[in-house]
Amino acid sequence: MTRKKISILLIVMVILAGCNLREKKVPIEGIDMVGILAFDFESDTTFKLTAAIPQKSKNANQKTQIYSTSTDLVTDGMVNIEKETEKKVVLNQLRVILFSEEFATSGRVEEVIKHLYRNTQIGNEILMAIVKGSAEELLRQDYPDKASTINYVSDLLQPSVNLAFNPNTNIHDFIYTQTNPNFDPIIPVIEMKKKKVELNGVALFKDKSMMTILTPGEALFIQAIQGKRKLAPINLTTNEGDRLLLDFIDNNVKIISNKSLKSPRLKILLNVEGTMTEFKGKEESFKHPDSIQRLEKEVEKELEDKINTLLMELKQLQVDPIGLTENVRRHHRGKWDTELTRETISKMKWDIKVDVSILSTGILN
């Protein structure tokens, strides 16, 4: 081997040794793992980025440390927070992403989510929520009866049939509905009330911006038409003035399309089985089958009216969080885009038939 080749080899070895020194792993004590990221609107070019980081020390005064910075890029904001913590900040344990309502209406949610979606540190199951008011203030609020702010918010957003809406919207769900021309994204909305965080609806998006907030009941009907088998209990008031709590056991839906793009019409058949766990109305023992059948008919009419009202609202907004236009698209051979979805939903008509079976009246009987 010539002297020239030996010299080149030595130089390469020195360079590689230097790289290894620079890539030395940081000890766990020098790492801060972000649990929640929050975004608040500041201007058309900047936003406030807030990170909630759990404290590893049992002797720490605060279980969760909150850091905030103004920035125009997510990466720059993370660098600023890293300077403040004096530790390496990583997103491997990121569980929730919060956006203030003002930030969501500014049309920049998709930009942030796409940036984080490409980050190899984080997974697809990170939950999302819109915050009424300031997302930073919600994180900085003290919750003395909770283990930690991160666990509190994350657990609240986990799917549960005990809630009025199953708010499991993760970044994968958002990207799928945002890039699918037949769907519009929905994200749960939370609000701080009397030092407690509550779910109070879902945000409905159109294109890149949040359009409106639907009630938990309306969100429940979206799930029902989408064919979700397990639904949360619902409070109903019939035209006769009866009030009841219906606990859903099973839900089946069938949607039949007339296959017409010019005059789209759907037949929505919804079969619901449930038990009545609470009732307030005319004094009835419900021992006679006729009394239960009468109540079933009243509930069917009430559900049909509420679903029809929801669909009319979606039609006026020209949005489709349910995916109704997919029942037309599958019979269309040409190209389908978001503009065609808007046009189709705006002229869509439907016939709704709800069949309710009350299997038990519980202790009422």
Backbone hydrogen bonds, N-H to C=O, Kabsch-Sander energy under -0.5 kcal/mol:
donor,donor_aa,acceptor,acceptor_aa,energy
6,I,2,T,-2.1
7,S,3,R,-2.3
8,I,4,K,-2.0
9,L,5,K,-2.3
10,L,6,I,-2.2
11,I,7,S,-2.1
12,V,8,I,-2.3
13,M,9,L,-2.2
14,V,10,L,-2.0
15,I,11,I,-2.2
16,L,12,V,-2.5
17,A,13,M,-2.1
18,G,14,V,-2.0
19,C,15,I,-2.1
20,N,16,L,-2.1
21,L,17,A,-1.6
22,R,18,G,-2.1
23,E,19,C,-1.9
24,K,21,L,-1.1
30,G,27,P,-2.0
31,I,28,I,-1.5
32,D,88,K,-2.8
34,V,32,D,-0.6
34,V,90,V,-2.4
35,G,52,A,-3.2
36,I,52,A,-1.3
37,L,96,V,-2.0
38,A,50,T,-2.7
39,F,98,L,-1.9
40,D,48,K,-2.2
42,E,43,S,-0.6
42,E,46,T,-1.3
43,S,46,T,-2.2
47,F,71,T,-2.8
48,K,40,D,-2.8
49,L,47,F,-0.6
49,L,69,T,-3.0
50,T,38,A,-2.5
50,T,48,K,-0.5
51,A,67,Y,-2.9
52,A,36,I,-2.7
53,I,51,A,-0.6
53,I,65,Q,-2.9
55,Q,63,K,-2.5
60,A,57,S,-1.2
65,Q,53,I,-3.2
67,Y,51,A,-2.2
69,T,49,L,-2.0
71,T,47,F,-2.5
77,G,73,L,-2.1
78,M,74,V,-2.2
79,V,75,T,-1.9
80,N,76,D,-2.2
81,I,77,G,-2.1
82,E,78,M,-2.2
83,K,79,V,-1.9
84,E,80,N,-1.6
85,T,81,I,-2.3
86,E,82,E,-1.6
87,K,82,E,-0.8
88,K,30,G,-2.6
89,V,87,K,-0.6
90,V,32,D,-2.5
90,V,88,K,-0.5
94,L,91,L,-1.7
95,R,35,G,-2.8
96,V,35,G,-1.5
97,I,127,L,-2.5
98,L,37,L,-3.0
99,F,129,A,-1.9
100,S,39,F,-2.5
101,E,131,V,-2.1
101,E,133,G,-0.6
104,A,100,S,-2.3
105,T,101,E,-1.7
106,S,102,E,-0.6
106,S,103,F,-0.8
107,G,104,A,-0.8
108,R,103,F,-0.9
109,V,208,K,-0.5
112,V,108,R,-1.7
113,I,109,V,-2.7
114,K,110,E,-2.6
115,H,111,E,-1.6
116,L,112,V,-2.3
117,Y,113,I,-2.6
118,R,114,K,-1.2
119,N,116,L,-1.2
120,T,118,R,-0.5
122,I,119,N,-1.0
127,L,95,R,-2.3
128,M,169,T,-2.5
129,A,97,I,-1.6
130,I,188,P,-2.9
131,V,99,F,-3.2
132,K,130,I,-0.5
132,K,190,I,-2.4
133,G,131,V,-0.7
138,L,134,S,-1.5
139,L,135,A,-1.6
140,R,136,E,-2.2
141,Q,137,E,-1.2
146,K,143,Y,-1.9
152,Y,148,S,-2.3
153,V,149,T,-2.4
154,S,150,I,-2.3
155,D,151,N,-2.7
156,L,152,Y,-1.7
157,L,153,V,-1.4
158,Q,155,D,-0.9
163,L,160,S,-1.4
168,N,166,N,-1.4
169,T,167,P,-1.5
170,N,168,N,-0.6
171,I,126,I,-1.6
172,H,124,N,-1.4
174,F,170,N,-2.2
175,I,171,I,-2.3
176,Y,172,H,-2.3
177,T,173,D,-2.5
178,Q,174,F,-2.5
179,T,175,I,-1.8
180,N,176,Y,-0.9
183,F,180,N,-1.8
184,D,320,D,-1.0
187,I,203,A,-1.9
189,V,201,G,-3.0
190,I,130,I,-3.0
191,E,198,E,-2.3
192,M,132,K,-0.5
193,K,191,E,-0.6
193,K,196,K,-3.6
196,K,193,K,-1.0
198,E,191,E,-2.9
198,E,196,K,-0.5
200,N,189,V,-2.1
200,N,198,E,-0.5
201,G,189,V,-0.6
202,V,214,L,-1.8
203,A,187,I,-4.0
204,L,212,T,-3.1
205,F,185,P,-2.5
205,F,203,A,-0.5
206,K,209,S,-2.8
209,S,206,K,-1.8
210,M,104,A,-1.5
211,M,204,L,-3.7
212,T,204,L,-1.2
214,L,202,V,-3.0
219,A,215,T,-2.3
220,L,216,P,-1.8
221,F,217,G,-1.6
222,I,218,E,-1.6
223,Q,219,A,-1.8
224,A,220,L,-2.1
225,I,221,F,-2.4
226,Q,222,I,-1.7
227,G,223,Q,-0.5
227,G,224,A,-1.1
228,K,223,Q,-2.4
231,L,229,R,-0.6
234,I,246,L,-2.1
236,L,244,L,-2.6
238,T,242,D,-2.5
241,G,238,T,-1.8
243,R,280,K,-2.9
244,L,236,L,-2.3
245,L,278,E,-2.3
246,L,234,I,-2.6
246,L,244,L,-0.6
247,D,245,L,-0.6
247,D,275,T,-3.1
248,F,246,L,-0.8
249,I,273,E,-3.4
250,D,273,E,-1.8
252,N,271,N,-2.5
254,K,269,L,-2.4
256,I,254,K,-0.5
256,I,267,K,-2.4
258,N,265,R,-1.8
266,L,349,K,-2.1
267,K,256,I,-2.6
268,I,266,L,-0.6
268,I,351,D,-3.0
269,L,254,K,-3.0
269,L,267,K,-0.7
270,L,268,I,-0.6
270,L,353,K,-2.8
271,N,252,N,-3.1
271,N,269,L,-0.5
272,V,270,L,-0.6
272,V,355,D,-3.0
273,E,250,D,-2.4
274,G,357,S,-2.2
275,T,247,D,-2.3
276,M,360,S,-2.6
277,T,245,L,-2.0
277,T,275,T,-0.7
278,E,245,L,-0.9
280,K,243,R,-3.1
284,E,282,K,-0.9
291,S,288,H,-1.0
292,I,288,H,-1.1
293,Q,289,P,-2.4
294,R,290,D,-2.3
295,L,291,S,-1.8
296,E,292,I,-2.5
297,K,293,Q,-2.1
298,E,294,R,-1.8
299,V,295,L,-2.5
300,E,296,E,-2.6
301,K,297,K,-2.2
302,E,298,E,-2.2
303,L,299,V,-2.7
304,E,300,E,-2.4
305,D,301,K,-2.1
306,K,302,E,-2.2
307,I,303,L,-2.6
308,N,304,E,-2.2
309,T,305,D,-2.1
310,L,306,K,-2.0
311,L,307,I,-2.5
312,M,308,N,-2.0
313,E,309,T,-1.8
314,L,310,L,-2.3
315,K,311,L,-2.2
316,Q,312,M,-2.2
317,L,313,E,-1.8
318,Q,314,L,-1.0
319,V,314,L,-2.0
326,E,323,G,-1.0
327,N,324,L,-1.6
328,V,325,T,-1.2
329,R,325,T,-2.8
330,R,326,E,-1.9
331,H,328,V,-1.5
332,H,329,R,-2.3
341,T,337,D,-1.6
342,R,338,T,-2.3
343,E,339,E,-2.1
344,T,340,L,-2.4
345,I,341,T,-2.7
346,S,342,R,-1.6
347,K,343,E,-0.8
347,K,344,T,-0.7
348,M,345,I,-0.6
349,K,264,P,-2.0
351,D,266,L,-2.3
353,K,268,I,-2.7
355,D,270,L,-3.2
356,V,354,V,-0.6
357,S,272,V,-2.5
358,I,356,V,-0.5
359,L,274,G,-2.5
359,L,357,S,-1.0
360,S,274,G,-0.7
364,L,361,T,-1.9
365,N,362,G,-1.3
